[in-house]
Amino acid sequence: MDSIPVPATVHYEVPLQILEQQTLRAFSGHPEQRQLANEMVLALRKVLALQRRLEESCEQDHLRVESRWSP
């Protein structure tokens, strides 16, 4: 079987760093927008955790996973 393509984790890590280190701070006086940005952080963290679970599941079933950097 061919390898299973998944996004490289950097596709999550870079936006998370920007959101956490820059975007959230920029919204210090805007609670509604800060909350939306925080929801983005939570969503990205959840997707990253789900991908890791998928990769672990594939590994247990001896399916090869390939991290992709682009489409």
Buried (B, 14 or more C-beta within 10 A) or exposed (E): EEEEEBBEEEBBEEBBEEBBEEBBEEBEEEEEEBEEBBEBBEEBEEEBEEBEEBBEEBEEEEBEBEBEEEE
